[in-house]
Amino acid sequence: MKRVGRTFVLSAVLAFAPFVATAGETGAKAGGVVEESAKTGGHAIRDGFLTFGRSVRAFFTGGGRAAHETWRENAARTRSNAREGARRVEGEAHR
C-alpha cells in the first residue's frame, strides 16, 4: 500500500516539476504554490490510502465498531493534515 502511494506522489511531483523548474524569478511565487499544492494533494492521497487500510485491518481484528472508530480517527488526522497543507499553500501565495 505504501508503495502505491509513493509511486503516485512521485508521478505527481514529476508531472509538476517542469512547471516549477521553468518558472524563473517571476514565477517563483507560483512555483512555490504549485509545489506546496502538489505536496498537500500527495499527502491527502497517502492519508486516504492509510485510512482505508487501517480501517480494513481494524474490521478484521476488532469488528465493525472498531473499523468505524478507526476510520473516524484517521479521517480527523487527514483533515488536520489537509488544513495544515492549506495554510502552507496560503503562506506561499502571500510570500
Backbone as a ProteinNet text record, in pm:
[ID]
protein_1_A
[PRIMARY]
MKRVGRTFVLSAVLAFAPFVATAGETGAKAGGVVEESAKTGGHAIRDGFLTFGRSVRAFFTGGGRAAHETWRENAARTRSNAREGARRVEGEAHR
[TERTIARY]
81.8	0	87.5	195.4	283.1	348.6	381.2	449.2	361.6	233	140.3	130	118.6	109.8	235.2	349.4	475.8	490.3	449.2	456	368	247.7	157.3	212.8	264.8	321.4	440.5	526	641.5	596	492.7	439.8	387	316.1	261.9	374.4	477.4	590.5	661.2	682.3	747.9	662.5	531.8	443.5	449.2	463.3	466.3	607.1	709.9	848	883.4	844.6	880.6	822.5	703	643.2	721.2	763.5	839.3	978.6	1042.2	1178.9	1187.7	1087.7	1093.4	1028.5	985.8	912.9	1001.1	1128.6	1216.3	1180.2	1240.9	1217.1	1074.4	1020.3	884.7	780.8	811.3	716.2	750.9	845.8	887.4	771.4	692	577.7	478.6	447.1	355	414.6	545.4	611.7	603.4	619.4	608.8	468.1	368.8	229.6	200.3	249	227.2	294.8	415.4	488.3	415.3	373.7	302	167.1	101.7	-25.9	-6.5	99.2	127.6	159	235.2	265.8	139	54.2	-69.8	-159	-171.3	-251.1	-194.2	-63.9	1.4	-18.8	-8.4	-29.5	-174.3	-268	-409.4	-435.6	-376.2	-392.2	-331.4	-211	-146	-230.6	-280.3	-362.4	-490.3	-547.9	-668.2	-642	-532.3	-496.1	-470.7	-399.4	-371.1	-499.7	-590.4	-717.8	-793.2	-801.5	-871.2	-806.2	-674.1	-602.9	-616.1	-604	-615.9	-757.4	-855.2	-994.5	-1025.1	-972.3	-992	-925.4	-805.2	-735.9	-816	-867.6	-946.5	-1074.2	-1133.6	-1254.5	-1226.3	-1116.8	-1086.2	-1032.5	-976.1	-924.3	-1020.9	-1108.8	-1196.2	-1342.8	-1377.9	-1518.3	-1556.1	-1683.7	-1735.3	-1721.4	-1746	-1735.3	-1591.1	-1494.4	-1353.4	-1314.8	-1366	-1336.1	-1392.5	-1514.1	-1576.8	-1497.1	-1456.9	-1379.6	-1243.2	-1179.4	-1050.5	-1066.1	-1173.5	-1199.4	-1214.6	-1291.2	-1314.1	-1185	-1103.5	-977.1	-884.3	-873	-784.5	-838.6	-969.7	-1028.3	-998.7	-1001.6	-967.9	-821.5	-734.9	-592.8	-573	-643.4	-635	-682.7	-793.2	-847.3	-746.7	-685	-585.2	-465.6	-418.7	-306.3	-343.1	-465.9	-509.5	-516.9	-564.5	-570.4	-431.5	-339.8	-200.8	-141.4	-168.8	-122	-182.3	-308.1	-373	-307.9	-270.6	-200.9	-64.7	5.4	136	118.3	16	-10.7	-43.3	-127.9	-163.7	-41.8	44.6	168	257.3	266.4	345	282.4	150.1	82.8	102.9	118.9	133.1	277.4	369	511.4	561.6
-117.2	0	125.5	124.6	240.1	261.8	152.7	163.1	230.6	198.3	259.7	408.7	448.6	589.6	664.9	606.6	671.3	686.2	583.8	589.3	700.4	713.5	818.4	956.9	974.9	1104.1	1137.5	1039.5	1062.3	1101.9	1036.2	1070.6	1213.2	1252.2	1388.2	1491.3	1463	1556.4	1568.3	1456.4	1460.7	1532.5	1522.6	1590.7	1742.2	1787.1	1930.3	1988.5	1906	1954.2	2048	2020.3	2113.9	2253.6	2261.3	2391.9	2469.8	2401.8	2465.6	2502.3	2413.9	2436.9	2551.1	2572.4	2676.5	2806.5	2814.9	2932.4	3056.2	3042.5	3158	3243.6	3363.2	3451.5	3504.3	3536.3	3591.8	3488.3	3364.3	3258.8	3185.7	3236.9	3168.8	3156.3	3261.6	3258.4	3149.7	3147.6	3047	2907.6	2896	2766	2713.1	2801.8	2760.1	2714.3	2785.1	2747.5	2612.4	2592.6	2465.1	2352.1	2377	2274.4	2236.5	2336.3	2308.1	2242.3	2283	2220.6	2073.6	2044.4	1905.2	1821.6	1879.7	1808	1781.4	1883.7	1868.6	1762.2	1764.6	1663.8	1524.4	1512.9	1382.6	1329.1	1417.8	1375.1	1333.4	1403.6	1366.6	1228.7	1202.4	1070.5	962.2	988.7	893.3	867.9	974.9	960.4	883.2	903	829.2	680.2	644	502.4	443.9	519	470.3	454.9	551.1	542.4	417.1	393.4	275	147.1	138.5	18.1	-7.7	96.4	79.2	38.9	93.2	59.9	-85.5	-131.2	-271.4	-362.6	-327.6	-407.2	-410.3	-294.2	-288.4	-370.8	-371.9	-451.6	-599.3	-649.1	-790.8	-828.5	-732.6	-765	-730.4	-630.3	-587.8	-572.8	-593.6	-583.7	-447.4	-435	-314.8	-188.6	-200.9	-83.9	-31.8	-121.5	-82.5	-17.3	-71.7	-13.8	126.8	145.8	277.8	379.3	339.6	429.5	461.3	360	381.7	476.8	458.6	546.1	690.6	711.1	847.4	911.6	836.5	889.2	927.3	839.6	866.5	978	988.3	1097	1231.1	1233.7	1356.9	1394	1294.7	1320.1	1369.9	1310.4	1353.4	1497.7	1530	1665.6	1765.1	1728.7	1814.2	1837	1729.2	1741.4	1827.9	1814.3	1893.6	2042	2071.5	2212	2270.7	2191.7	2237.6	2264.7	2175.8	2196.7	2321.5	2345.6	2466.3	2591.6	2587	2702.6	2724.2	2614.2	2628.6	2685.6	2639.3	2692.4	2841.3	2877.6	3018.7	3102.2	3045.7	3115.8	3139.8	3042.7	3059.7	3165.8	3169.9	3265.7	3408.5	3426.3	3561.3	3597	3519.8	3544.6	3655.6
0	0	0	78.4	82	-53.7	-121.2	-248.4	-353.8	-354.4	-449.6	-422.9	-296	-259.9	-298.1	-271.8	-307.3	-457.7	-530.8	-676.3	-729.6	-676	-721	-688.7	-568	-529.4	-617.4	-642.5	-728.8	-869	-920.1	-1052.1	-1054.3	-948.2	-941.1	-935.4	-856.4	-846.6	-980.3	-1046.7	-1177.4	-1281.3	-1270	-1364.4	-1345.3	-1220.4	-1193	-1197.8	-1197.4	-1194	-1308.9	-1433.5	-1540.4	-1519.4	-1463.7	-1438.5	-1333.9	-1230.1	-1123.5	-1172.4	-1249.6	-1295.8	-1395.4	-1478.4	-1580.7	-1536.7	-1413	-1367.9	-1362	-1328.1	-1317.5	-1198.1	-1193.6	-1080.1	-1077.1	-1192.1	-1194.3	-1156	-1180	-1146.3	-1018.7	-942	-819.2	-721.4	-712.7	-622.6	-666.1	-794.6	-846.9	-833	-855.5	-841.6	-700.2	-601.3	-461.8	-427.4	-483.2	-458.9	-522.7	-645.4	-714	-637.4	-591	-517	-388.1	-310.9	-186.7	-213.9	-322.6	-358.5	-393	-466.3	-503.4	-379	-287.5	-163.6	-83.5	-73.5	2.1	-60.6	-192.8	-262.1	-244.5	-254.8	-235.9	-95.2	3.3	141.4	164.5	102.2	116.7	56.9	-57.6	-119.9	-31.4	17.4	107.4	231	291.8	411.7	383.1	265.6	228.1	219.1	155.6	146.7	285.7	369.9	504.1	585.4	572.8	643.3	602.6	473.4	424.2	475.7	463.2	506.6	655.3	735	879.4	919.7	850.2	880.6	844.7	732.6	693.7	795.4	837.2	938.6	1068.6	1108.9	1232.7	1220.6	1101.8	1081.1	1104	1049.7	1062.4	1200	1272.1	1404.9	1517.4	1494	1602.9	1567.2	1441.7	1401.9	1347.1	1319.5	1255.5	1339.1	1467.7	1555.8	1560.4	1568.2	1569.5	1437.1	1326.7	1195.4	1184.2	1233.2	1228.9	1310.7	1429.5	1515.2	1453.1	1396.5	1330.1	1213	1137.1	1022.2	1068.4	1173.9	1223.7	1273	1345.9	1396.5	1281.4	1182.7	1069.8	981.7	968.1	890.8	957.2	1089.7	1161.2	1137.9	1136.9	1110.9	967.6	873	733.5	719.7	784.2	779.2	838	948.8	1011.5	918.9	856	762.5	642.2	593	478.7	515	633.3	676.9	693.3	746.1	758.7	620.5	525.9	389	326.9	353.7	301.1	358.1	485.1	544.4	477.9	446.8	380.1	239.1	168.1	32.8	41.5	136.2	151.9	190.9	274.5	310.8	190.1	102	-21.1	-110.7	-115.8	-202	-154.4	-24.1	31.7	62.2	11.9	35.5	-49.1
[MASK]
+++++++++++++++++++++++++++++++++++++++++++++++++++++++++++++++++++++++++++++++++++++++++++++++

